């Protein structure tokens, strides 16, 4: 049993790499964060033939359309459910479909989709919907019969 943190980490890293050896190499870096026993841990795994992933590269990747998949997933669940969905309902529908995206990513993707007129949000508290499914109810005028 290791007697210091560094020795324990080295042993755990060797064991982790041995257990990952039979899996395909990740195309991008993988991160995992966990806590326990009053400590926190960050594990970063990447293909040794590539450079270590850094936060700046990840930000550039996101800025270049990182929400693309989230927007596509939102479009799929909206088309499948055929009804207005609030932001929270969109998050639940995505999760139920096995397409987990963070709440912030979904909120930004919804804003992008509304700006691009791919979704509408008429602020009627019923939620977002596809434009072809939204027909604004006509409010009768005081001067109309009926």
C-alpha positions in Angstrom: 0.0 0.0 0.0 1.5 3.4 -1.0 2.5 5.7 1.8 2.4 9.0 0.0 0.2 10.8 -2.6 2.6 10.7 -5.4 3.3 7.0 -5.2 -0.5 6.3 -5.0 -1.1 8.5 -8.1 1.6 6.9 -10.1 0.2 3.4 -9.3 -3.3 4.5 -10.1 -2.2 6.1 -13.4 -0.4 2.9 -14.5 -3.5 0.8 -13.6 -5.8 3.2 -15.5 -3.6 3.2 -18.6 -3.4 -0.7 -18.6 -7.2 -0.9 -18.3 -7.6 1.6 -21.2 -5.0 -0.1 -23.4 -7.5 -2.4 -25.1 -9.9 0.4 -26.0 -9.6 2.5 -29.2 -7.6 5.7 -28.8 -9.7 8.8 -28.1 -9.9 11.3 -31.0 -10.0 14.1 -28.5 -8.9 14.4 -25.0 -11.3 13.0 -22.4 -11.7 14.6 -19.0 -13.2 13.3 -15.8 -13.6 15.1 -12.5 -14.5 13.4 -9.3 -14.4 14.1 -5.5 -14.3 12.0 -2.4 -12.8 12.0 1.0 -12.3 15.7 1.0 -10.2 15.7 -2.2 -10.9 16.4 -5.8 -9.4 14.7 -8.8 -9.1 15.6 -12.5 -8.2 12.9 -15.0 -7.2 13.8 -18.6 -6.7 11.1 -21.2 -5.5 11.7 -24.8 -3.7 9.9 -27.6 0.0 10.0 -26.8 0.8 10.6 -30.4 -1.0 13.9 -30.2 -0.3 17.1 -28.2 -1.9 17.4 -24.8 -5.3 19.1 -25.1 -5.5 22.5 -23.6 -8.4 24.7 -22.7 -7.6 27.3 -25.4 -8.0 24.7 -28.1 -11.3 23.6 -26.6 -12.6 27.1 -26.6 -11.6 27.6 -30.2 -13.4 24.3 -31.1 -16.5 25.5 -29.3 -16.4 28.9 -30.9 -16.2 27.3 -34.3 -19.6 25.5 -33.9 -19.3 23.4 -30.8 -23.0 23.8 -30.3 -23.8 22.3 -33.7 -24.6 18.9 -32.3 -26.7 20.3 -29.5 -28.7 22.4 -32.0 -29.2 19.3 -34.2 -30.3 17.3 -31.2 -32.8 20.0 -30.2 -34.2 20.0 -33.7 -34.7 16.2 -33.5 -36.6 16.3 -30.2 -38.7 19.3 -31.2 -39.7 17.5 -34.5 -40.4 14.3 -32.7 -42.5 15.7 -29.9 -44.5 18.1 -32.1 -45.5 20.5 -29.2 -44.1 23.6 -27.5 -41.3 22.9 -25.0 -39.9 25.1 -22.3 -36.1 25.1 -21.8 -36.5 22.7 -18.9 -38.6 20.4 -21.0 -36.0 20.5 -23.8 -33.3 19.5 -21.3 -35.5 16.6 -20.1 -36.3 15.5 -23.6 -32.7 15.6 -24.6 -31.7 13.6 -21.6 -34.5 11.0 -22.2 -33.2 10.6 -25.8 -29.7 9.9 -24.4 -28.3 13.2 -25.8 -26.9 14.9 -22.7 -25.9 18.6 -23.1 -25.3 21.0 -20.3 -28.0 23.5 -19.3 -25.9 26.4 -20.5 -25.1 24.8 -23.8 -28.8 24.1 -24.4 -29.8 27.7 -23.4 -27.3 29.1 -25.8 -28.3 26.7 -28.6 -31.9 27.6 -28.1 -31.0 31.3 -28.4 -29.0 30.6 -31.6 -31.9 28.7 -33.1 -34.4 31.5 -32.3 -32.0 34.1 -33.8 -31.7 31.9 -36.9 -35.5 31.6 -37.0 -35.3 27.8 -36.8 -37.3 28.0 -33.6 -39.8 30.5 -32.3 -40.4 31.5 -28.7 -43.5 33.8 -28.7 -43.1 34.4 -24.9 -46.5 32.9 -24.2 -45.0 30.7 -21.4 -45.7 27.6 -23.5 -42.2 27.3 -24.8 -40.1 27.0 -28.0 -41.6 25.5 -31.1 -40.8 24.9 -34.8 -41.9 27.9 -36.9 -44.2 25.9 -39.1 -46.1 24.6 -36.0 -46.7 28.0 -34.6 -49.8 29.9 -35.7 -50.4 33.0 -33.8 -54.0 33.0 -32.7 -55.8 36.0 -34.0 -57.3 38.2 -31.3 -60.7 39.4 -32.4 -61.0 43.1 -32.7 -63.6 45.0 -30.8 -65.3 45.9 -34.1 -65.5 42.3 -35.4 -68.6 40.2 -35.0 -68.1 36.8 -33.6 
